[in-house]
Amino acid sequence: MNKANPATDSMMYFKHAEHFAINKALFLAAWKVWFKRFKNSDGGNHQIDWKFGKMPIGASDNSLSDLIRNEQRFSMEMLCRMMVPWSFRNDQQVDDVFLRDYKVLFEISSLTDEKGREVMAANLSASALQIWNAMSFAEQDDYMSYAESRVQADIEVRSKDPVVLDDQGIELIGEDTYPPYVPAKDAKDIDFVRAMVDWIQDAPFQPYYLKQAAGDTVSGWDNRLLAFFWPKPRIGYSLHHANLNPLYYRANELAKTLDKGEEWDQEWRDMAVKTTNELFQISGTPQKDVTIENVKAVIKAAVDGNENAAAKMNSGWSYLAAVCTDHLNGLVGRLPMATWNSRIAASVISRLDFLLAEAGVEDLAERFDGIGTIPGWGGTRPRQYSLDWPNGYRSWNTQIKASRLIGQMAYILNNDELEEGSRKYPKMPLAAGGTGDWTVRGVQGVLFGDGY
């Protein structure tokens, strides 16, 4: 239980989330993001508003989806729900104790909402602004990225109710773009994978951010990858890789040790937990139970390619599995993991579903065994499917089967040729410059944008 002094501790604890902790700097960055993302219809200057403007407190025990349906995105309750792991996001996080414990950060008052009601509100205190202003610009930028990630990542809750924070609503797959070719109904699965790879190469792609086009429309696997950003356009393909490379290095060294049958010493055990938490921070998928036992079980299951593993699995843990096995790219007989989250699953399944349906397939039967959907809302997700795809949520079987499929896509991109013998597809742009063979990481980067 937290014994720290809320007024002096740099951390913020959520008692209704088993005292899950975040840095106060992340909360302040999220406060700024909430003004930019969810208080953007009044024409105000939000770079000033966030420092001095009021936010409704909105304390409530309603589910996260109910808060959204009741138009309470812009509230301290919603902000706090998005700071805690998915298993606590349907639980009330703001109450009198929370406001009392962190009164050093807020000035409590009231405001009149759009319906003319007077509601309890808060604005940042001078002490809160002092904390923010004391940080370097680089630190502020890091925490802003972490807060943005919380909005755009897969938003999981205990219930199946839709949670839509970042809704774009652009065209559905197949309505404005048609595949170059559709395999025959009885064609093998790999033929449909090839058709999907060809379709993504041919189809135009427009990245979006804050419901606005982010950059030019592009086409081709290479240009799609170069258009990748996370969580905002300023952090593009090269910068994102540069930021993540140290974490990739540590995660892969940890995995290699387990792969050799060796154990981690205490320093490496500490590094494993810290690396995992930082990956969850960057991906916007905070998790509870980030223990050395759980981290080790996930990494071991990933390097072993164990589809029957009992280790943790969801969009966050899938990301750890993908990061820690990046070194397996190109090794014969080994399986680098792919991240199988709602965006990547939506890209793959929606395109395969359209191709299969156009070919006249009415029942999946044994096709694409293990490829399952991941619940996710935002952008153009969820998407409608013609066929009955299984639920792959929290399934290591789906994680392994999906990784193999994405590995097949990388192989096709690297090896398929035109009739005269030249490469059919462009090489993969490297984040540091130049080009190379396509990897699972590169393929999933393209699918991540395609599945938004």
Secondary structure, 3 states (H helix, E strand, C coil): CCCCCCCCCCEEEEHHHCCEEEEHHHHHHHHHHHHHHHCCCCCCCHHHHHHHCCEECCCCCCCHHHHHHCCCCCCHHHHHHHHCCHHHCCCCCCCHHHHHHCCCCEEEEEEECCCCCEEEEEEECHHHHHHHHHCCHHHHHHHHHHHHHHHHCCCCCCCCCCCCCCCCCCCCCCCCCCCCCCCCCCCCHHHHHHHHHHHHHHCCECCEECCEECCCCECCHHHHHHCCECCCCCCEHHHHHHHHHHHHHHHHHHHHHHHCCCCCCHHHHHHHHHHHHHHHHHHCCCCCCCCHHHHHHHHHHHHHCCCCCCCCCCHHHHHHHHHHCHHHCCCCCCCCCCCCCHHHHHHHHHHHHHHHHHCCCCCCCCCCCCCCECCCCECCECCCCCCCCCECCCCHHHHHHHHHHHHHHHHHHHHCECCCCCECCCCEECCCCCEECCCHHHHHHHHHHHCC
